[in-house]
């Protein structure tokens, strides 16, 4: 995308009127050395005084900056400030300027990426780290937005209209009651917390099954279990096929086809469901977002929920080599929630608790590794509780550890588990400790 210097003069003039463009334009964007120097000085002025410079102020900045003084001619400022932006169609001006900035940003990051690759020694051991770093360079620099949404004006009466958000049922009546109908569809981050091998994947599989039955297009990303094994868990639930007989029954194509026709809640068609395995500790939020976007584009559907098994074994593209697990989980949680907001997806995942909570009859936030980093970001955190006696009785307790928008923190509900069909069944037995606070 090439623009002559006459267009660059127009863009620079526009950037002095709309500072969001001035801040997005980096050194070296303009092909004109004069305009590039002026843009650099204007950016420094704005950073210091929080306003763009006038013609007279720019003249003074040029005069006092030796390098710019050599590069900038005397009449360029006259030409630029004679530009009448009102002569141009506003929509064309805005869209063209934004397209130019986005392209120049991408072009620059692409050039820097090539330079990084050329000057980096690649070995079989560091390939993954290099690929992740390159993705980070491209994504971080090109995450541009020119959204002119100024938010809600408190003194505009319409800002006080409490609009209903689209909800996705949790699959549990006690949670739906607390959340006024379920999870908010766009951007909520839901986190299950439980000890190793307690059954976090079963809860995630149950959620996926419930979402699909209710007509929500769902994507499951597994970074641990093979995709076909996750399909078996969801299939045992949705298709009412005993999991111990699943491998044999799945060989009968016609039988599975008939079972698939029964999926749904009886009121609306079921949602689509996709399950994909990523390598453990290699998949980043960027990889997941690209995959789900690909599904939406190729299948022409809108995904409503993304279920991820599980957050601790994702890779952090922002800081690949950090050994600080608190920072790693905090940043991945922030990126997952941001991904949900950008794309209007509900995000459901799980995390592990510390050994202090193993085989306990109750857990609190203090039992969760990286609890502060997760709790500050998650909208709902749910504790999975099962001691030896509960395991023998085929039951769990599910506890609300954090709830951002609703009442009921500390509430526990007993669930029964049918291992043959991998189904969790809510009971009416509930309690509320409400002793510990986040």
Residue, then its C-alpha position, 0 to 999 in steps of 0.5 A: x500500500x503506497x501513498x505519495x508525499x501529498x497524501x502523507x501531508x494530509x495524514x500528518x495534518x489529520x494526526x494533529x487533529x486526531x491524536x489517536x493517529x499521532x500516537x499510533x504513527x511510529x518513527x520511520x512510517x513516513x517516506x518523507x524525511x521531513x514529515x517523519x521528523x515533524x511527526x517525531x517532534x509532535x509525538x514528543x510534544x504531546x507526551x510532555x504537554x498532553x496536546x498537539x503542537x500548533x504551527x508556531x510551536x512546531x517551528x520552534x521545536x524544529x529550530x531547537x532540534x539540530x537533526x530536524x533543523x537539517x532535515x525540515x525545509x522552511x516551507x513544509x509547515x506552511x504547506x501542511x497547515x494549509x491543508x483543508x481537511x474539510x475538503x475530503x470525505x470524512x469516512x474516506x479520510x478516516x478509513x484510508x488513514x487507518x488502513x495506512x497506519x495498520x499496513x505500515x505497522x504490519x510492514x515494519x513488524x514484518x521487517x523486524x521479524x525477518x531481521x530477528x530470524x536472520x540474526x538468531x541461531x535456530x536449533x531444534x531446541x529453541x524453535x518453539x521459543x523463536x516461533x512464539x516470540x515471532x508471534x508475539x512481535x506480530x501480535x503485540x505491534x499489530x493489536x491496533x484499535x481506532x475505536x472511537x467509543x467514548x464509553x457511557x456518559x453518566x449524565x445521559x439518561x440512556x446510559x443508566x438503562x441496565x441492558x440485559x446481556x445474553x446469558x449461557x446457562x451454567x447447567x446447574x440451577x444453583x449457579x444460574x440462580x446466583x448469576x441471574x440466568x447464567x454466565x454472561x456470554x461475551x468475555x466471562x472467564x470461568x475457572x474450575x479449581x481442583x486437585x490433580x486427577x480429581x476430575x477437572x476434565x469431567x467438569x469441562x466436558x460436562x459444560x461443553x455437553x450442556x452448552x451444545x444441548x442448549x444450542x451454543x456453538x462450542x469449541x474444546x481445546x485440550x492441551x493434555x488429553x487426546x482429542x478423541x478421548x475428550x470426544x469419548x467423554x462428551x459422547x458418553x454424556x450426549x449420546x448416552x453410550x456407556x463409556x466402557x463400551x464406547x470404542x466398540x459402539x463407535x465402530x458402528x457408523x449407523x448407530x452413532x449417526x442415530x445417536x447424534x440425531x438425538x442431541x439437543x434439549x428438545x426445543x432448539x437445534x444443538x450447537x456445533x462442537x469442535x474438539x482439538x488437541x494442542x501440544x502440552x505447554x506449547x499452545x498460546x492464547x494467540x494459537x487458540x484465538x486463530x483456531x477458533x476464528x478459523x472455525x467461524x470463518x470456514x463454517x460460517x458460524x458464531x462460536x459462543x463458548x470456548x472450553x480449555x483444558x487447562x490454563x496451567x499447561x498453556x504457553x505464555x506468548x508474552x514471556x516464554x521463558x519466565x519461571x515465575x508461575x504466578x506471572x505466567x498464569x496471571x498473564x494467560x488469564x488476562x489474555x484469555x479474558x481479553x480474547x473472550x471480550x474481543x470475540x464475544x466468547x465465554x471462556x471456561x478453563x480449570x486450574x490446579x490447587x496446591x497440595x494443602x487442599x488434596x483430599x480435603x472436605x473443603x477448599x478455599x482460595x488459599x488452596x489455589x496456586x497463583x490464587x491472586x493472579x487468577x482471582x483478580x481476572x476470573x469472573x467466576x471461580x468454582x472449587x471441585x471438592x472430593x475426599x475419599x468418602x465422597x469418591x466412594x459415594x460417587x459424589x462431589x461438592x462444587x463450591x463458589x469461590x469467587x463470583x464477580x456479579x452475583x451473590x452466593x460466594x461460599x455456597x456449596x452444592x452436592x453433585x452426583x457423578x455417573x462414571x458410566x456416562x460421565x455425567x454430573x447431576x445436581x442435587x438439592x443438598x447445599x450449604x454456605x460456609x462463607x467464612x473466607x473472603x478473597 
